[in-house]
Amino acid sequence: MVTDLTENKWAVMICLDKKEDDWIFVTENTNKCDWNLKPVLFEDINEAMAFANTFSLPGREENVMVVNYDE
């Protein structure tokens, strides 16, 4: 467990192409195709890390990261 002393929210990013250093945020499902993408945000870093683990593949853990998100 990590003690979170920040006031910002946390988001999860996934690497699409490691050579290009190409990362995207995991976004909410709005059931629309309008490109109004909203990152899934967490108040607690531990919740964000648990969510990020659902995207992690064995041997490729470095392709998923939790980042501080300043709206």
C-alpha positions as a Markdown table, in Angstrom:
| # | Residue | x | y | z |
|---|---|---|---|---|
| 1 | Met | 0.0 | 0.0 | 0.0 |
| 2 | Val | 1.3 | 3.4 | -1.0 |
| 3 | Thr | 0.5 | 6.5 | 1.1 |
| 4 | Asp | -0.9 | 9.2 | -1.3 |
| 5 | Leu | -0.2 | 12.7 | -0.1 |
| 6 | Thr | -1.1 | 14.5 | -3.3 |
| 7 | Glu | -4.4 | 16.2 | -4.1 |
| 8 | Asn | -4.3 | 15.4 | -7.8 |
| 9 | Lys | -6.0 | 12.4 | -9.4 |
| 10 | Trp | -4.4 | 9.3 | -10.9 |
| 11 | Ala | -4.7 | 7.8 | -14.3 |
| 12 | Val | -3.5 | 4.6 | -16.1 |
| 13 | Met | -1.5 | 4.7 | -19.3 |
| 14 | Ile | -0.7 | 1.9 | -21.7 |
| 15 | Cys | 2.2 | 1.8 | -24.1 |
| 16 | Leu | 1.2 | 1.1 | -27.7 |
| 17 | Asp | 4.7 | 1.2 | -29.2 |
| 18 | Lys | 7.7 | 1.1 | -27.0 |
| 19 | Lys | 10.1 | 2.1 | -29.8 |
| 20 | Glu | 8.1 | 5.3 | -30.5 |
| 21 | Asp | 7.4 | 5.9 | -26.7 |
| 22 | Asp | 3.7 | 6.0 | -27.7 |
| 23 | Trp | 1.3 | 6.0 | -24.7 |
| 24 | Ile | -2.4 | 6.4 | -24.3 |
| 25 | Phe | -4.7 | 6.9 | -21.3 |
| 26 | Val | -7.3 | 4.2 | -20.5 |
| 27 | Thr | -10.6 | 6.0 | -21.1 |
| 28 | Glu | -14.1 | 5.7 | -19.9 |
| 29 | Asn | -16.7 | 3.9 | -22.0 |
| 30 | Thr | -19.2 | 6.5 | -23.0 |
| 31 | Asn | -21.0 | 4.2 | -25.5 |
| 32 | Lys | -20.5 | 7.0 | -28.1 |
| 33 | Cys | -18.0 | 7.4 | -30.9 |
| 34 | Asp | -17.6 | 11.1 | -30.6 |
| 35 | Trp | -13.9 | 11.4 | -29.7 |
| 36 | Asn | -14.8 | 13.1 | -26.4 |
| 37 | Leu | -12.5 | 10.7 | -24.6 |
| 38 | Lys | -12.2 | 11.0 | -20.8 |
| 39 | Pro | -9.5 | 9.2 | -18.8 |
| 40 | Val | -10.6 | 6.9 | -16.1 |
| 41 | Leu | -9.5 | 8.8 | -13.0 |
| 42 | Phe | -8.8 | 7.7 | -9.4 |
| 43 | Glu | -8.6 | 9.7 | -6.1 |
| 44 | Asp | -6.4 | 7.0 | -4.6 |
| 45 | Ile | -3.2 | 5.7 | -6.1 |
| 46 | Asn | -3.8 | 2.2 | -4.7 |
| 47 | Glu | -7.1 | 1.9 | -6.6 |
| 48 | Ala | -5.3 | 3.1 | -9.7 |
| 49 | Met | -2.6 | 0.6 | -9.3 |
| 50 | Ala | -5.1 | -2.2 | -8.8 |
| 51 | Phe | -6.9 | -1.1 | -12.0 |
| 52 | Ala | -3.6 | -0.9 | -13.9 |
| 53 | Asn | -2.8 | -4.5 | -12.9 |
| 54 | Thr | -5.8 | -5.7 | -14.9 |
| 55 | Phe | -4.1 | -4.5 | -18.1 |
| 56 | Ser | -0.7 | -5.9 | -17.3 |
| 57 | Leu | 0.6 | -8.9 | -19.2 |
| 58 | Pro | 3.2 | -11.3 | -17.8 |
| 59 | Gly | 6.6 | -10.2 | -18.9 |
| 60 | Arg | 5.3 | -6.8 | -20.2 |
| 61 | Glu | 4.5 | -5.1 | -16.9 |
| 62 | Glu | 6.5 | -2.0 | -18.0 |
| 63 | Asn | 3.9 | -1.3 | -20.7 |
| 64 | Val | 1.4 | -0.1 | -18.1 |
| 65 | Met | 1.9 | 2.8 | -15.7 |
| 66 | Val | 0.0 | 4.9 | -13.2 |
| 67 | Val | 0.5 | 8.6 | -13.6 |
| 68 | Asn | -0.4 | 11.7 | -11.7 |
| 69 | Tyr | -3.2 | 13.5 | -13.6 |
| 70 | Asp | -3.6 | 17.2 | -13.3 |
| 71 | Glu | -6.9 | 18.3 | -14.8 |
